Amino acid sequence: MAHGAASCYDRVAPFFGGWAAERDLGVRVLLIEDDARTAGFVRKGLEELGFAVDIAADGVEGLYLALSEPCDAIVLDVMLPRLDGFSVLRELRARGRRVPVIVLSARGEVEDRVRGLELGADDYLPKPFAFSELVARLRAILRRGSEIQPGVLSAADLRLEILPRRVSRGSKRIELTPKEFALLELFLRHKGEVLTRTFIAERVWDMNFDCDTNVIDVHVRRLRAKIDESFEPKLIRTVRGVGYVLDESG
């Protein structure tokens, strides 16, 4: 969006090196925003938090992705080319798609906010906005529709603390990259379940990820080297021809 783009840029940028880098949420967001600079900086900040982010640059593409690709939340601009955000939202709800939606708009009039909420938006955030507020609102709407996720995940003597981003096994602290942390969080949330490479790609990477590459295998191998190589029992194992499973039985 041309409206408020510079202000949004100025207020988003300071968060990338500090607050944003301290969190990792591991959820998938569809961002429907036609201003490339705004979309790029929001995407960068969310990915630093561990989100997988898909971007659509107009309403038609956004509606298609919202209906055809899995996501946990949608951040939707109102003033979009080809199909405006209100029309996208109306069509989503008419088709029974209940994914949480935050509407973004430089149009902050009360009637516009009321219209968005009446069409089924879960929240409304006027531009320009603080990046920290967008993240807080995302976390809030994600909590509304599901049980509050535990702050600590564990298996055997492995412990992952979500907000402080701490991982340990026994008494040993383990340092992980953001992708490794998101990958381990995914395994722990689906403990005992076999996760396919496609499922892992959808939750930790984004829709543009090439599943024909060995990137997932490389990241899993590095994660196993850190959390399994020097410990017993071994937690992550390969299910040949299918994917991976985190299993406490060793």
C-alpha positions, -999 to +999 in steps of 0.1 A: +000+000+000+012+035-008-008+049+022+014+050+053+041+028+038+071+049+049+057+052+084+052+015+086+087+009+074+102+033+100+082+017+129+088-019+119+126-018+112+138-012+148+123-044+161+142-068+138+175-068+158+160-069+193+125-079+205+117-100+174+148-121+176+139-132+211+108-152+202+099-182+181+063-191+174+066-217+147+032-210+130+024-203+093+010-169+083-004-157+050+003-120+044-018-104+018-002-070+011+005-053-022+032-029-009+065-048-014+085-028+012+059-033+039+054-070+030+092-075+030+098-060+064+069-077+080+079-110+065+115-106+077+104-098+112+080-127+114+105-151+100+130-140+127+104-151+152+102-185+136+070-181+116+067-195+080+053-166+059+036-167+025+030-135+006+003-126-019+005-092-037-032-088-047-066-100-035-072-126-062-039-144-054-045-140-017-079-155-019-066-184-039-038-191-014-061-187+016-085-214+001-058-238-012-029-236+012-028-244+050-021-215+073-027-206+109-035-169+105-040-143+077-028-107+078-050-090+052-046-055+038-079-038+028-068-017-002-056-044-026-055-045-064-079-069-084-099-077-053-101-056-021-095-071+013-132-068+024-142-089-006-115-115+002-127-117+037-164-120+027-155-148+003-134-167+028-162-167+054-188-176+028-168-207+020-166-217+056-129-208+060-125-200+097-088-192+098-081-161+121-078-129+101-062-096+111-072-067+088-046-040+081-057-007+067-046+029+064-083+036+065-089+039+102-125+052+102-148+035+127-172+024+099-143+005+082-133-012+114-170-022+120-174-034+085-143-056+087-154-071+121-189-077+108-175-095+078-157-119+101-123-104+109-109-114+142-090-081+147-083-048+130-050-029+130-047+005+114-016+017+096+010+027+106+014+001+132+041-011+156+055-045+147+054-056+183+016-049+183+010-069+152+029-099+168+009-095+200-024-095+182-014-125+161-005-144+193-038-134+209-060-145+180-041-178+177-048-185+214-085-178+211-092-207+188-072-234+205-059-245+239-031-223+253+001-241+243+024-250+271+055-228+277+077-259+281+079-290+259+098-321+269+108-356+260+129-379+282+155-354+296+152-330+267+135-297+276+125-268+253+114-235+269+095-215+242+096-179+253+132-177+265+143-199+236+162-223+259+169-259+250+187-283+273+193-321+277+199-331+312+221-304+327+237-294+293+225-263+275+221-267+237+223-238+213+200-240+182+195-219+152+160-204+147+152-231+121+165-259+144+145-245+173+113-243+152+119-278+139+125-292+174+093-275+186+074-291+158+087-325+167+079-321+204+044-308+197+038-340+176+057-364+198+052-400+187+038-390+153+055-397+121+060-363+103+064-363+065+088-340+048+059-322+032+043-316+066+076-303+080+081-280+050+046-265+054+050-258+091+087-247+093+094-233+059+068-218+034+048-226+003+078-218-020+100-244-004+113-270-028+105-304-013+128-321-039+159-306-021+176-322+009+174-291+030+150-307+055+172-338+059+203-315+064+185-296+092+172-327+108+207-342+107+222-311+123+195-311+150+201-348+158+238-341+161+231-315+188+203-332+208+210-370+203+246-376+194+260-375+229+229-386+248+207-416+254+180-425+245+181-413+209+150-393+203+146-385+166+147-414+142+141-417+104+111-436+091+123-448+058+104-435+028+081-414+050+098-389+072+108-385+109+095-392+143+105-380+178+100-411+200+110-413+237+113-451+235+146-448+217 
